[in-house]
């Protein structure tokens, strides 16, 4: 079949885009494994085909930025592989990041291959618009009860998080990243209208062009993401500068759809995204259709030489003004006040910077922040994500990895600016918003970035179909090129095989772990979890679950083995300490408790439970006649209690600027056990 490799790449690329939209943007590692397996299978088939048939499929990839975009993901994968074979903070996190970057590289290669063909540009456009409309419309239709999306709407009473009490999160299930993605789709559609300045398109083409504007704008507004709004504003300003000679189509055609979206936002915000279904659906349909027709009418009047065209421009300007005013009076408090989340992120950034300085050049491997933030946090905030993609890269891979990513992003920006600058604003949104949130933890965001890169690449001067030919007949003339080609293919295949094996073992382990959670029989759960750890011994979650339902002796063995893969995992260390306490091993208990207090000091439950265990162990040792050990445990308990109280008192003094999301307080139980330990300490002989 002619060009079956290209068709397979296109199908694989579109399938991955669709799966990313369905699987919460591929945020969780368990969603990543099957996608990597699928991508690896496609890559293996293509790799063997290219190797055996000696295809020269990359003759267009000769410009440095293109080479940079394709190779940098694999360089990041190599950095994580180096960490994986040393001693990272989390072996599991490191190999998850290795799989991610291997997958991103595979997507980049596939997307570039698709973009190298004449039909590729159309397919990339269709895939982009398909993802955008699916994400926007599914989120909006869920509001009206037409579809059911879990966690599509995030409710809160905190005015610092939402001005209306409800935010749209879509399939991503996180409003900030969802807003940034919607802003990127909106910027692409807005500036895609710019070329119409020199054309006379049909009315149907214009209507299709402005069709997504209203849902994209409404979804962006309903996300209530200040960061996404700001990134969209900066990208819009940059786009207006870039397209300054053909501003008329975007400003005129988008005025009415954006005003309609603002009215829709105002109506839904007033009812906290819980409208009466059928009347509201009619309002939605009327606004959408009416705004499109109004936009078309304004454009046709503006194109005519009629004197009213100036009036049309003034009317478009009034629609833009009305949109801003409509939104402003709804979110004025959120924009001008309630910056608690901003101050919280500033604290996170300060803590992250101190952590970066511990390993500035190569970082500490995947999940560095997730493993370390309980240890280094200056306040008891909840923040397993560092809320900055750039800082996360610095933490994981240091300056080397950071520069690799930055050079790759600069290369993509250069490609878009030189080849198809209409896409630059959409790209800017994804790059800018990642600086203030953890967008890059979602695989979908990286897929969109590489999608834009391939889309821009598709505007390169095209090769004739005859350039992709079998070169065996000219082997004498091109012997060295063939050798390099085969070496590259062999390396590519070896890389993909390794990714496949790691992803397969991880997916089997994850599946067994899920089955264990669903099972009500503890014996079956234990067997499943043991099998899960055999397939992937780095799976710390499975180890902790097995430790909970196993005998104390087996729990200690499992947890100790798991710690060899994540030596500073706060949950593992505390679970091991607790298990030793249950077993009555006072000496190992105090050793692991001491380490646990260093790794996670702001854990209220742990601080309280450890006092109870110290009191119980001291009494048990006293009953056994081990008075010296009992005295030692009492003194440790009193010291632990005093440190606990002192930490709470210190936080109380920062009440005005305190971010105590983890509810770190002195519990009544802790006070009772601490008082008992203090009374026992008063009766101890002087030592």
N, C-alpha and C positions, 0 to 999 in steps of 0.2 A: 504494500500500500504506500502510495507516494506521500512523503513527508509525515510518516506516522510518528516519528520522534517528536516533531514539532507539535503535532496534535496531542500526543500524550503529555507533553510539557504543559500545553494550554489547559488540558482537562485537569491535570494535577494542580496547577496554579489556581484555577477557579474553584476547585474543590477545597483547597486549603483556605482560601479566602472565605468561603461559605462556612466551613467548620469553625474558623476563628470567630465569626459573628455569633454562631450558636453557642460556643463554649466559653461564655463570659470573657471573650477577648483573649483566651488562653493565659489566664493569670495563674492558675494552679498547676503544679507540676503533674498531677494526675491527668490533667487534660492534655498536657504536652506530649506524653509518651506515645499514645496511638498516632498522633499527627506526625511525629518524627519517624515512626515506623512506616507510615504510608509514604511520606516524602522520600524515605530511604529506598523503598522498593522501586519507586519511579526512577530515582537517581541511578540505582544499580542497573536497571534495564537500559537507560539512556547511556550510561557509562560503558557498558559492554558493547552496545551498538556502535558507539563512536570509536571505541578501541578496535573492534573487529573490522569496521568498514573504513577506517581512516578518514573520517569526515573532518574537513576544515571549517568548523562552524563558528569560529571566533575571529574571523578576519576583520570584522567590523570593530572589535574591541581592541583598538590600537591606541586610543587616546588615554593619557595618564589618569584622568579622573575616572574613566570607566574601569580601568584595571584596579584602581584603588577601591572602588565600590565593591567589586567582586572578591578581591583578596582580603580585605580588612576583616570581614566576619570570620574567616578561617584563621587569621592571625589572632583574633580574640579567643577562638577555640583552642589554639595552641597555648596561649597564656594560661587558660584554665586547666589544660592538660598538665602543664608544668606544675601548677598548684596541686592538682590531683595526685601526682606522684611524689609530692613532698609531704608536708604536714599542715593542711589547711585547717581553719577553724571548724569547717563543716565539709566533710568529704561529699555528703549527699548534696549540699547546696552547690558545691563546685562542679559536680558532674551534671547537675540540672542546668547550670549556666553553660557548661560545655555543650550539652545537647541543644540548648536554645540557639547558641551562636552557630553551631553546625547546621541547624535548621534554617536560620536566617541566611547563611551562605548558600544553602541549597535553593532557597526561594529566590535569592538574587540571581543565581545562575539561570534558573528556569525562566524568571521574568525577563532577563536580558535575551535569552534565546527566543522567547515568544516575541519580544519587541524587535528582533532582528529581521522578522519576516514582514512582508507587505500587509498581511492581514492582522499582524500583531497589535498595531495601534488601535484598531477598532475593537479587538478583543479586550485590551487593557482598559479602554474607555468603558466598555459594557460591564466589565467586572467591577470597576470602580463605582459606577453609578448603581449597580445592583447591590453592592454592599452598603452604600450610603442610604439608599431608599429603604432597604430592608431594616437597617438599624433605626432610622428615624420613624418610619411608619409603624413598625412593630411597637415601639415605645409609646407613640401617640395613640394607636388603636387600643392598647392595653388600658389607657385612661378611660376609654369609652366602653370597655368590657367586650370588645370584639375578639381579643386574644388574651391569653393569660401568661404573663411573664413574671416569674418569681423575682421579688425585690426590685421591680421596675420603678417603684416610687419609694423614696426614703423619707420617712416622717421624723420630725424633730421639733421640740419646743424651744430649742436654743436659738435665739435671734442671731447669734454669731455664725450659725451654720446655715440658716435659711430665714429669709424675710417673710415667707408665706407659711412656713411649717411643713412644706412638702417640696421635694426636689425630684426631678426625673433622672433616672439612672440607666434605663434601657437594658439591653442585653448585657451590657458591661457590668451592671450592678454597682457602679461607682460614679456618682454624678460629675465629678471634676474631669475625669478622663473621658467620660461620655460627652461632656460639653466640648472638650478640646477636639475630639474626633468630629463632632457635628460642625464645629467652626472650620475645620479643614475642608470638609465637604462643601460647606457654604462658600468659602473663599474660592475654591476651584470653580464652582458653578457661576459665581458672580463675575469673575474675571474671564471666564470662557465666553462671556457675552461681548467682550471688548472687540474681537475681530469683526463683529457685525458692523462696525463703523464704516468699513470699506466694502460692504456686501449689500445685496438686496435679497435677503432670505425670504422664503415663503412664510405665511402666517403660521403654518403647522410647525415649521422648524423653530420659529420663535417661541411658540407655546411649549413645545417639548423642551426647549432650552431653559425656560423659566419655571417649568413644572416643579422641580425639587426645591426651589428657593424658599417657599413658605414652610414646608415641613422641616427643612434644615434650620431655618431661623427660629421657628417655634421650639424645636428640640433644644437648641442652644440656649434660648431664654429660659426654658423650663428647667434646665439643669442648674440654674442659679450659681454657676461657677464663675466667681470673680476673676480667677486666673485665666479661664478660657475666654472670658469677655475681653480681658486686657490683651491677651495674645492675639485675639481676633482683631482688636483695634490697631495694634502695631502692624499686623500683617496687612490689614486694610490700607493703612497709611502707606506702607511700602509698595503695595500693589498700585495705589493711585499714582505714586511717583513713577513707577516702572511703566505704567500704561497711560501716562499723562497726555499722550497725543490721541488717545481713543477712549476717553472717559465716558462719552455720551451714552453708549448702550448700557453699561452696567448701572449707571446712576438713574437712567430713565426706566429701564425694564424692571429693575429690582425694587423700585420705590413702592409700588402698590403691593407686591407680595410681602415685603418686609413690614409694611403697615398692617396688612391683614394678620401676619404672625404676631405682631405686637398686641393687636386687639384680642386675638385668641389667648395669648399669654395672660393678659389682664383678666379675662373672663375665668380662665382655669385657676389662676392664682387666688382669686377671691373665694373659690370653693375648695381650696387645697387639693386640686387635681382630682376632685370627686364630683363631676358634673352629672346631671340627670341625663341618662344615655341618649334617648332618641331626639329630643329637642336640640341637645347640644351637638349631636351628629349632623343635624341639618344646618346648624350654625357653622360647624367645621367645613362641611361641603360647600356651603354658600360663600364663606370667606375665601376658601382655596380657589374655587372656580372664578369668583368675582374678581379677586386680586389678579389672577392670571389674565383675564380678559381686559381688566383696566390697564395692566402693564402693556399688553399688546396695543390697546387703543392709544395710549400715550406715545408709544414708539412710532406708530404709523403717523400720528399728528406731527411728531418731532421730525420725522423724515421728510414730510411734505414742505413745500416752499410757502405754505400758508402763513400769514402774519401771526396766526394763533400759536405757532410753534414756540414763540417766546413765552406765551402764557402757559403752554404745556410744561416748559422747563420750570417755571415758577411753581406750577402745581406739583411737579415731582419733588421740588425742594420742600414744599409744604408737607408732603407725605413723609419725607425723611424726618422732618422736624417733629411731626405728629407722632411718628414711631418712637423717637427718643423721649418725648414728653410722656407718652403712655407708659413706657417701661420705667422711666425715672421715678415717677410718683409711687410706683409699686415697690421699688427696691432702694429708695433713697437712703433708708436707715442702714441697709446692708452695705451700701457703697461708701457712705460717709462715716459710719461708726461700726462698732462690734468687730474689732480686729483681733479678737482673742486667738483665733486660729493662726493669724500671721505671727503674733508674738510667740506662740507655741512652736511654730516652725523655725523661728529664729533660734530658739533654745536648742532644737534638734540639730540645726546646722552647726552651732557652736560645738556641741558634743561630737558631731560627726567629724569636724575638723581636727579635734584633739585625737580622735581615733585614727584618722588618716596619717597623722604624724608618726604613728607607731610603725608603719610600713609604707613609706611614701612612694617607693619606686615600683614595686610589684603588687602591693596590696596583700590581702590575707585570704584570697579565694572567695568563692561564692557564699552568699548569705552572711557576709561579714557583719553587716549591721544587725541582722536578725539575731545572730548569736551574741553580739557584744553590747547592744544598747541597754539591756538591764544592768550591765556592769558599769557603764560609763555615764549613764544619764544623770544629769544634775538635778532633775526633778522627776517625780513619779508619773510621767506622761505615758500614754499608750501610743506606741509608734514603732511597730515591727517593720514598717517601711520608712525609708529616710526622707521621703517627700522631695527628692531631687534625683533625677536620672543621672546627672553628671556626677554628683557626689557618690552615688551608688557605684558607678564605674570606678571612681577613684578609690573607694574603699575596697572593692573586690580585686582590681588589677593595677592599682597605683597609677603613677604618672605615665608609664608605658602604655597601659591599656587606655587611659584617658586620651592621650595624644592619638592613638590609633583610631578611636571613635571620632574624635574631633576632625582629623584629616579626612576620614570617610564622609562625614557630614558636609565638610567644605567641598569635597569632590562632588557630592550629589547636588549641592546648591549651585556649583559652577555649571554642571551639566544642564540643570533646569534653566538657569539664566541664559546660557548660550543657545540652547536648542529650542526651548518652549517656555518662555518666561511667564506665561499665563499660570503655570503651576507653582511659581515661587511663593505666592502668599499662602497657599495651602500647606506647603512644606514648612514655611516659617512658623505657622501655628504649632505643628507637631514638635518642632525643634525648640521653640521658645517655652511652651507650656511644660515641657519635660524638665525645665530648670527648677520649677517650683512644685512639682508633684511626681508621683511614681508611675507616670505613663509608660515608661520603658519596661516596667514589670509585666505589662500586657503585651503578649506576642503580637496581637493585632496591630498595635501602633507601629512596630518595626516592619510588619508586612506592608502597611500603607506607605511607609517611607521608601522601602525598596520598590514598591509598585510605582510610586511617582518617579523614582530614578529610571526605571525601565521605560516608563511612558515618555520621559524626556529623551532617553536614548533612542526610542523609536523614530525620532525626528532627524536622526543622522542621515547623511546621504546614503541611499540604499545600494546594496550590491545586487547585481543581477543574479538570477537563480542559478546561472551556470557556475557561479563561484563556489557553490557547495557541491563539489564533485568528488568522485573517487580518484585519488591521486596515485593509485598503484601503478598506472601506466607510466608515470613520470617519476618513478622511485629514484632513479639515478640522479636527477637534477635536484630533488628535494629530500635527499636522504637525511640530512641533519634535522630538518624541520619535522620529518616523520618520527625520528627518534625522540625529539623533545615532546612531540605530540603524544607519543605512546607513554613516555615517562609521566607526563602530566595525568594521563588517563589512569595509569596504574596507581599513582598516589591518590587520585580522586576516589577510585574504587576502594582502596584500602581504608581511606577515611570514612567512607559511607558504610563499609562493612563494620567498622568499629562502632560507629554511631548506632547502627542497627542492633548490634549485640547489646550495647548498654541500654538502649531504649527498650528492647525486648525484655531483658531481665527486670528492668525497673517497672515496666507495665505489668508483668506477671506478679511481681511483689505487691504492687499497688492493688491489683485485682484481688489477690488473696487477702490482703488487709481489709478491703471493703467487705468481702464475704465474712470475715471474722467479726466485724462490727455488726453485721446483720444477723449473725447466728445467736440464738438464745441458749445454746448448749455450750457451756464453758469448756468442755473437753474438745469439742470441735473447733471452738475459737482458738484454743491453745495450739492445736495441730496446724491450723491455717496460718497462725502468726509465726510459728516455727518455720513453716515452709516459706512464708514471705521473707523471713530473714535469711534463709538459705539462698534465695534468688537474689536478694539485695541486702547484704549485711549492713549497708550504710543507712538503712531506713530507720531513723531514730524514733519516729512515731510508732512504728510497729513494735520496737523494742520497749518503749514505755507502756504500750498497751499490754504486751505480754508480761511485763513486770508486775502489772496490777493484778492479773488473774492467775499467776503462777505461784508455786511455793516460794517461800522466802529465799531458799538456797538457789533455786533456778533463777529467780528474779535478779539476785546479785550477780550471777554469772552472765546473764543476758545483758544487764545494764553495764557491767564492766567491759564486756566485749564491744558494746555499742559506743562506749566512751573512747575507744581507740580510734574511732572514725570522727567523733566530734568531741574533742577533749574539753571544750569549755561550754558545752551545752547546758544551760542553767536547769532545764527540766530534768535531764538525765542525772546531773549531779545531786539535785535535791531528792529525786526519787531513790537514788542509791543510798543517800544518807538516811532517808526515812526507813528504807527497808532494813538497813543495819540496825536502826533503832528498834524496829519491830522484832528483830531477831535477838536483841539483847546485847549486841556487840557495841559496848560503850566506847571503846577506843576508836575503832574505824568510824563510828557514828560521829564523834566529835571532829575527827579529821575532815570528813566529807562535809559536815555542817559548816565548818570554818571556810572551806572553799566555796560552798554554796552561798554563804553570806557575802563573799567577795563578788561572786558572779551575778547575784540578783538581790541586792540589799532592800529594795522597795517592794518586797513581796509580803503583804500583810498576812496571808494565810500561812505561809512558811514560817514567818517570825513567830506567830502565835502557836502553831503546832509544835515547833521545835522546843519552846518553853515547856509545853506539856510533856514531851518526850524526855527532856532532860530531868524534869521532876520525877517522872515515872522510873527512869533508869537509875537515878540516885537512890530511890527507895528500894528498888530491886537489889542493887549492889549492897545496900546496908543490910537487907534481909539475908543476903548470902554471906555476910560477915566481911565483905570487902570494904572496910570503912575508908581506907585511903582513896579508893576509886570513887566511892560515894561522895566524899568531901570534894574531890576534884570536879565531879559533875555539878555539884551545887555551886562551886565558885564560878565555873564556866557559865552556868545558868544565870547567876546574878549579873555577871559581866555582860552576857548577851542581853539580858533584860534592860540594863542601864543604857547600853548602846542603842537599843530599840527605842527607848523613851527619848533619848537625846536626839535621835534622827527625827522623831515626830515633833519634838519641841522646835528644832531648827526650821522645819517646814512651816510650823505655825507662825513663825516670825516673818515668813515671806508671803503671808496670806494675800496681800494685794496683787502679787505677781505670780501666784502659785498655780501650776497646772497639775492638779492631783487627780488625773484621770484614773489612776490605779487604786484610788481610795485607800491610800496608805495612812492608816490611823492606828492608835493603840486600842485594841479590842478589850472588852470587859473580861473575856477569858484570859487574855494575856496578863492583864492587871492582877487577876486572881492567882494565876500560876506564878507570876513574878513575885507577888507578896509572900506566897508560901516559900519560895526559894530564899527570899530575904530573911524570913523568920528562921529557916533552917540554917542559913549562913551565920546568924547571930549566935547560934549555939555551938559553932565549930570552934575547936581549939586553935589558938594562934599557931601559925606555922612560919 
